[in-house]
Amino acid sequence: MHVLDDLEHVAHGSHDDITLRAIRECKAALEKQIAKMDGLEAGFDKIAERSRKCHLRNTVSSKLTKLIIHSSVVRVEIISIEKTL
């Protein structure tokens, strides 16, 4: 962008309207592309955040499932011990 600014300054100083117009069109197109890239970056950040949350939910769910299974096994062992008494 700085290069285009420098070129625009030179073209303006030399009163070269055709070059000046071309440089301004190029700057406008570049700014448009930069805005699109910023939008893509924001979209990517949202996708990454959703993925992180999904992974966290799956991790919590997996740990909860393991705890439920473990508590069931412990209950069965307690019942088995009580029957032998």
HELIX and SHEET records of a PDB file:
HELIX    1   1 HIS A    2  GLY A   13  1                                  12    
HELIX    2   2 ASP A   17  THR A   84  1                                  68    
END                                                                             
